[in-house]
Amino acid sequence: MEYCINYIESLQSIVELCDRLKEDTVRNYYNKDYYKTHPGFCYYPHYRKRFDLLRGIAEICDMFGVKHLEESKNTLRGHIQKLNDPAHLSEKSKFEENITCVKNIFQVAESEIRERLFILNPTETKRLDESIHCYLEGCNNSTVAMAVCAIEYRLLALMKSTQPKEMQLDEMTLGQLMSEYLNNKEKYRNIIPKRHEPLLELCNTYKIFSVHPEKETIPRPITITVLSSTLGFLLDPERPK
C-alpha cells in the first residue's frame, strides 16, 4: 500500500471506482473461470489495489457528515466484508450483487459528497489524506498530528481573511493562534462558529501528546473524536464565507 492514498479525491469518484472494480474483476476472474481454480483471488494485489481503497473509505464514511452514508454504514460494511471473503465470491452473481449495492449507496450520496469535499483546498486535502491513512493503519498519534495540521491551516486562513495585515499570525503556533482568536473574537469577526471552538482546545491539547515526548499516549476513542471533529469542522456546510 502506498504511504499516502488519495481518499478524499477517490471519494469524489467513488461510483466510478466501484464500476472499475466490477469490470476488472469480471473480466480477469469470472469471464475466464479463473475464480474456480483461484478462489482466493480477493487477496491478490490487482484486486486489492481498488478494494482496499474502497474498504478504507467505507470504514470512515460516517465521519463526512453525509446523512445517507451515516444511515447506511452498517449495510455498507456488510457488503464490503463479503467482497473480501472467498466464500461470497464463489459465484459471479454474488460478487455483482454486493459491489452493486456498495455502488448504489454511494450513488445516492454522490452529489452531497462532492458538495462537501469541494470546500477543501489542496493543502487541507493532502493533510486529511495522511490523517485518514494513519487512522486506518492504527497510528493514533500520527492521525491526530495530521488532523490538527489541517485545522491549523484552516484556522490561520480564516483569521488572515479578516486581518490580512496581521503578519505575525504566520509565525504563531496552533496554541498561540487559538489564544489570539478566542481573546479577540470580535476583531476576527467571530469567524469560527461557536460550536467548533471546543475543538480548538481539544486539538491543541492532544497535538502536544502526539508530537512531543510525553508519557501519555493517545487512545483510540480520542483519535476517533479528533478525526471526526476535524472533518466536521473542515466540511461544515455552514462554514464562514
C-alpha beads as a LAMMPS data file, in Angstrom:
LAMMPS data file: protein, C-alpha beads

241 atoms
240 bonds

1 atom types
1 bond types

-500.0 500.0 xlo xhi
-500.0 500.0 ylo yhi
-500.0 500.0 zlo zhi

Masses

1 110.0

Atoms # bond

1 1 1 0.000 0.000 0.000
2 1 1 1.293 3.462 -0.859
3 1 1 2.199 5.769 2.011
4 1 1 -0.479 8.316 1.224
5 1 1 -3.598 7.249 -0.631
6 1 1 -5.906 9.887 -2.077
7 1 1 -9.002 9.035 -0.054
8 1 1 -10.595 12.461 -0.493
9 1 1 -10.075 12.505 -4.263
10 1 1 -11.264 8.897 -4.580
11 1 1 -14.380 9.598 -2.529
12 1 1 -15.416 12.155 -5.127
13 1 1 -15.252 9.458 -7.818
14 1 1 -16.309 6.521 -5.647
15 1 1 -19.068 5.394 -8.031
16 1 1 -16.526 5.132 -10.841
17 1 1 -14.201 3.213 -8.519
18 1 1 -16.949 0.638 -7.902
19 1 1 -17.571 0.297 -11.649
20 1 1 -13.879 -0.243 -12.370
21 1 1 -13.534 -2.847 -9.630
22 1 1 -16.566 -4.684 -11.006
23 1 1 -15.435 -4.555 -14.620
24 1 1 -11.867 -5.639 -13.882
25 1 1 -12.908 -8.467 -11.589
26 1 1 -15.482 -9.860 -14.009
27 1 1 -13.036 -9.652 -16.901
28 1 1 -9.992 -11.062 -15.098
29 1 1 -11.547 -13.689 -12.859
30 1 1 -15.132 -14.617 -13.718
31 1 1 -15.188 -14.484 -17.524
32 1 1 -12.119 -16.740 -17.660
33 1 1 -13.385 -19.040 -14.874
34 1 1 -10.155 -18.135 -13.102
35 1 1 -12.019 -17.905 -9.792
36 1 1 -12.696 -21.676 -9.840
37 1 1 -9.011 -22.547 -9.549
38 1 1 -8.030 -19.452 -7.570
39 1 1 -10.883 -18.861 -5.090
40 1 1 -8.690 -16.552 -3.026
41 1 1 -8.226 -14.002 -5.811
42 1 1 -9.542 -11.305 -3.478
43 1 1 -6.133 -11.374 -1.774
44 1 1 -4.236 -10.729 -4.998
45 1 1 -2.606 -7.286 -5.473
46 1 1 -4.613 -6.483 -8.605
47 1 1 -7.909 -6.879 -6.734
48 1 1 -6.736 -5.313 -3.513
49 1 1 -5.461 -2.150 -5.162
50 1 1 -9.006 -0.900 -5.597
51 1 1 -10.713 -2.930 -2.902
52 1 1 -8.510 -1.645 -0.059
53 1 1 -9.242 1.914 -1.108
54 1 1 -12.961 1.172 -1.202
55 1 1 -12.823 -0.546 2.193
56 1 1 -10.922 2.364 3.736
57 1 1 -13.477 4.879 2.524
58 1 1 -16.319 2.711 3.807
59 1 1 -14.646 2.476 7.209
60 1 1 -14.797 6.244 7.744
61 1 1 -17.812 7.138 5.595
62 1 1 -19.920 8.176 8.588
63 1 1 -17.381 10.876 9.530
64 1 1 -18.092 13.042 6.483
65 1 1 -21.417 14.379 7.703
66 1 1 -23.405 12.902 4.819
67 1 1 -26.683 11.623 6.235
68 1 1 -27.195 8.739 3.803
69 1 1 -23.690 7.401 4.442
70 1 1 -24.235 7.629 8.195
71 1 1 -27.511 5.722 7.949
72 1 1 -26.095 3.097 5.584
73 1 1 -22.778 2.452 7.325
74 1 1 -23.622 -0.996 8.735
75 1 1 -25.169 -2.144 5.452
76 1 1 -22.152 -0.846 3.560
77 1 1 -19.718 -2.625 5.852
78 1 1 -21.636 -5.867 5.413
79 1 1 -21.315 -5.769 1.630
80 1 1 -17.646 -4.755 1.862
81 1 1 -16.954 -7.705 4.149
82 1 1 -18.475 -10.086 1.615
83 1 1 -16.294 -8.624 -1.131
84 1 1 -13.302 -9.687 0.949
85 1 1 -14.475 -13.230 1.649
86 1 1 -13.780 -16.071 -0.860
87 1 1 -16.934 -17.822 0.347
88 1 1 -19.029 -14.943 -1.011
89 1 1 -17.020 -14.682 -4.219
90 1 1 -17.653 -18.222 -5.415
91 1 1 -20.329 -17.012 -7.819
92 1 1 -20.260 -14.096 -10.234
93 1 1 -23.832 -13.139 -9.330
94 1 1 -22.966 -12.795 -5.633
95 1 1 -19.997 -10.576 -6.392
96 1 1 -22.025 -8.372 -8.737
97 1 1 -24.831 -8.076 -6.206
98 1 1 -22.523 -6.888 -3.440
99 1 1 -20.476 -4.441 -5.494
100 1 1 -23.678 -3.019 -7.000
101 1 1 -25.158 -2.481 -3.531
102 1 1 -21.991 -0.646 -2.475
103 1 1 -22.156 1.498 -5.598
104 1 1 -25.830 2.330 -5.060
105 1 1 -25.222 3.544 -1.519
106 1 1 -22.552 5.956 -2.666
107 1 1 -24.514 6.966 -5.752
108 1 1 -27.415 8.244 -3.650
109 1 1 -24.999 10.410 -1.678
110 1 1 -22.768 11.389 -4.611
111 1 1 -23.926 14.978 -5.068
112 1 1 -23.712 15.762 -1.351
113 1 1 -20.262 14.166 -1.128
114 1 1 -18.969 16.353 -3.950
115 1 1 -20.545 19.435 -2.423
116 1 1 -18.896 18.770 0.938
117 1 1 -15.451 17.966 -0.410
118 1 1 -15.460 20.972 -2.716
119 1 1 -14.859 23.049 0.430
120 1 1 -11.344 21.662 0.887
121 1 1 -8.277 23.198 -0.720
122 1 1 -5.309 21.067 -1.892
123 1 1 -3.280 21.540 1.302
124 1 1 -6.180 20.535 3.554
125 1 1 -6.907 17.562 1.312
126 1 1 -3.327 16.317 1.479
127 1 1 -3.167 16.613 5.256
128 1 1 -6.519 14.880 5.689
129 1 1 -5.468 12.060 3.368
130 1 1 -2.411 11.435 5.538
131 1 1 -4.505 11.588 8.705
132 1 1 -7.049 9.121 7.335
133 1 1 -4.312 6.775 6.138
134 1 1 -2.701 6.812 9.587
135 1 1 -6.090 6.221 11.222
136 1 1 -6.783 3.138 9.106
137 1 1 -3.313 1.813 9.931
138 1 1 -3.963 2.234 13.654
139 1 1 -1.399 5.025 14.122
140 1 1 -3.207 7.219 16.637
141 1 1 -0.511 9.808 17.271
142 1 1 0.088 10.391 13.570
143 1 1 -3.642 10.611 12.905
144 1 1 -4.070 13.373 15.443
145 1 1 -0.927 15.226 14.361
146 1 1 -2.013 15.439 10.720
147 1 1 -5.643 16.226 11.555
148 1 1 -4.518 19.109 13.736
149 1 1 -2.226 20.345 10.943
150 1 1 -5.264 20.586 8.676
151 1 1 -7.201 22.509 11.329
152 1 1 -4.274 24.843 11.933
153 1 1 -4.107 25.630 8.206
154 1 1 -7.835 26.451 8.060
155 1 1 -7.739 28.498 11.274
156 1 1 -4.843 30.594 10.008
157 1 1 -6.544 31.151 6.647
158 1 1 -9.789 32.267 8.287
159 1 1 -8.051 34.650 10.655
160 1 1 -5.951 36.170 7.860
161 1 1 -9.053 36.608 5.721
162 1 1 -10.335 39.135 8.258
163 1 1 -6.975 40.639 9.197
164 1 1 -4.692 40.294 6.144
165 1 1 -2.190 42.805 7.528
166 1 1 -1.539 40.808 10.712
167 1 1 1.732 39.309 9.501
168 1 1 2.615 37.826 12.911
169 1 1 -0.162 35.279 12.502
170 1 1 2.070 33.269 10.155
171 1 1 4.619 32.797 12.929
172 1 1 2.183 31.584 15.601
173 1 1 1.764 28.027 16.824
174 1 1 -1.700 26.492 16.999
175 1 1 -1.893 27.321 20.699
176 1 1 -0.970 30.924 20.026
177 1 1 -3.406 31.188 17.116
178 1 1 -6.157 29.732 19.250
179 1 1 -5.490 32.130 22.131
180 1 1 -5.275 35.067 19.758
181 1 1 -8.625 34.179 18.222
182 1 1 -10.505 33.333 21.427
183 1 1 -9.280 36.507 23.143
184 1 1 -10.095 38.705 20.158
185 1 1 -13.116 37.106 18.527
186 1 1 -14.735 40.392 17.582
187 1 1 -11.525 41.530 15.912
188 1 1 -11.725 38.393 13.743
189 1 1 -15.480 38.858 13.184
190 1 1 -16.362 35.702 15.130
191 1 1 -15.397 33.792 12.011
192 1 1 -15.168 30.424 13.806
193 1 1 -18.668 29.125 14.639
194 1 1 -19.036 28.792 18.411
195 1 1 -19.870 25.089 18.069
196 1 1 -16.326 24.476 16.802
197 1 1 -14.480 26.418 19.483
198 1 1 -14.120 23.396 21.850
199 1 1 -12.372 21.545 19.014
200 1 1 -9.574 24.095 19.014
201 1 1 -8.712 23.422 22.659
202 1 1 -9.068 19.669 22.214
203 1 1 -6.690 19.672 19.260
204 1 1 -4.162 21.921 20.927
205 1 1 -4.060 19.577 23.935
206 1 1 -3.658 16.342 22.005
207 1 1 -1.264 17.772 19.448
208 1 1 1.190 18.133 22.317
209 1 1 0.777 14.457 23.197
210 1 1 1.088 13.364 19.564
211 1 1 4.313 15.130 18.584
212 1 1 6.201 15.712 21.832
213 1 1 7.948 13.148 24.073
214 1 1 5.160 13.000 26.641
215 1 1 4.387 9.908 28.687
216 1 1 0.725 9.941 27.715
217 1 1 -0.417 8.095 24.625
218 1 1 -3.491 8.953 22.602
219 1 1 -6.192 6.260 22.938
220 1 1 -8.334 5.172 20.005
221 1 1 -11.552 6.845 21.235
222 1 1 -9.786 10.219 21.406
223 1 1 -8.306 9.628 17.955
224 1 1 -11.775 8.976 16.552
225 1 1 -13.117 12.097 18.257
226 1 1 -10.344 14.306 16.892
227 1 1 -10.579 12.972 13.334
228 1 1 -14.378 13.084 13.152
229 1 1 -14.459 16.557 14.720
230 1 1 -11.788 17.731 12.295
231 1 1 -13.855 16.572 9.347
232 1 1 -16.924 18.189 10.895
233 1 1 -15.087 21.498 11.147
234 1 1 -13.455 21.454 7.724
235 1 1 -16.534 20.173 5.892
236 1 1 -19.102 22.297 7.708
237 1 1 -21.638 23.339 5.031
238 1 1 -22.369 26.478 7.085
239 1 1 -18.717 27.478 7.039
240 1 1 -17.754 31.150 7.050
241 1 1 -17.777 32.669 3.566

Bonds

1 1 1 2
2 1 2 3
3 1 3 4
4 1 4 5
5 1 5 6
6 1 6 7
7 1 7 8
8 1 8 9
9 1 9 10
10 1 10 11
11 1 11 12
12 1 12 13
13 1 13 14
14 1 14 15
15 1 15 16
16 1 16 17
17 1 17 18
18 1 18 19
19 1 19 20
20 1 20 21
21 1 21 22
22 1 22 23
23 1 23 24
24 1 24 25
25 1 25 26
26 1 26 27
27 1 27 28
28 1 28 29
29 1 29 30
30 1 30 31
31 1 31 32
32 1 32 33
33 1 33 34
34 1 34 35
35 1 35 36
36 1 36 37
37 1 37 38
38 1 38 39
39 1 39 40
40 1 40 41
41 1 41 42
42 1 42 43
43 1 43 44
44 1 44 45
45 1 45 46
46 1 46 47
47 1 47 48
48 1 48 49
49 1 49 50
50 1 50 51
51 1 51 52
52 1 52 53
53 1 53 54
54 1 54 55
55 1 55 56
56 1 56 57
57 1 57 58
58 1 58 59
59 1 59 60
60 1 60 61
61 1 61 62
62 1 62 63
63 1 63 64
64 1 64 65
65 1 65 66
66 1 66 67
67 1 67 68
68 1 68 69
69 1 69 70
70 1 70 71
71 1 71 72
72 1 72 73
73 1 73 74
74 1 74 75
75 1 75 76
76 1 76 77
77 1 77 78
78 1 78 79
79 1 79 80
80 1 80 81
81 1 81 82
82 1 82 83
83 1 83 84
84 1 84 85
85 1 85 86
86 1 86 87
87 1 87 88
88 1 88 89
89 1 89 90
90 1 90 91
91 1 91 92
92 1 92 93
93 1 93 94
94 1 94 95
95 1 95 96
96 1 96 97
97 1 97 98
98 1 98 99
99 1 99 100
100 1 100 101
101 1 101 102
102 1 102 103
103 1 103 104
104 1 104 105
105 1 105 106
106 1 106 107
107 1 107 108
108 1 108 109
109 1 109 110
110 1 110 111
111 1 111 112
112 1 112 113
113 1 113 114
114 1 114 115
115 1 115 116
116 1 116 117
117 1 117 118
118 1 118 119
119 1 119 120
120 1 120 121
121 1 121 122
122 1 122 123
123 1 123 124
124 1 124 125
125 1 125 126
126 1 126 127
127 1 127 128
128 1 128 129
129 1 129 130
130 1 130 131
131 1 131 132
132 1 132 133
133 1 133 134
134 1 134 135
135 1 135 136
136 1 136 137
137 1 137 138
138 1 138 139
139 1 139 140
140 1 140 141
141 1 141 142
142 1 142 143
143 1 143 144
144 1 144 145
145 1 145 146
146 1 146 147
147 1 147 148
148 1 148 149
149 1 149 150
150 1 150 151
151 1 151 152
152 1 152 153
153 1 153 154
154 1 154 155
155 1 155 156
156 1 156 157
157 1 157 158
158 1 158 159
159 1 159 160
160 1 160 161
161 1 161 162
162 1 162 163
163 1 163 164
164 1 164 165
165 1 165 166
166 1 166 167
167 1 167 168
168 1 168 169
169 1 169 170
170 1 170 171
171 1 171 172
172 1 172 173
173 1 173 174
174 1 174 175
175 1 175 176
176 1 176 177
177 1 177 178
178 1 178 179
179 1 179 180
180 1 180 181
181 1 181 182
182 1 182 183
183 1 183 184
184 1 184 185
185 1 185 186
186 1 186 187
187 1 187 188
188 1 188 189
189 1 189 190
190 1 190 191
191 1 191 192
192 1 192 193
193 1 193 194
194 1 194 195
195 1 195 196
196 1 196 197
197 1 197 198
198 1 198 199
199 1 199 200
200 1 200 201
201 1 201 202
202 1 202 203
203 1 203 204
204 1 204 205
205 1 205 206
206 1 206 207
207 1 207 208
208 1 208 209
209 1 209 210
210 1 210 211
211 1 211 212
212 1 212 213
213 1 213 214
214 1 214 215
215 1 215 216
216 1 216 217
217 1 217 218
218 1 218 219
219 1 219 220
220 1 220 221
221 1 221 222
222 1 222 223
223 1 223 224
224 1 224 225
225 1 225 226
226 1 226 227
227 1 227 228
228 1 228 229
229 1 229 230
230 1 230 231
231 1 231 232
232 1 232 233
233 1 233 234
234 1 234 235
235 1 235 236
236 1 236 237
237 1 237 238
238 1 238 239
239 1 239 240
240 1 240 241
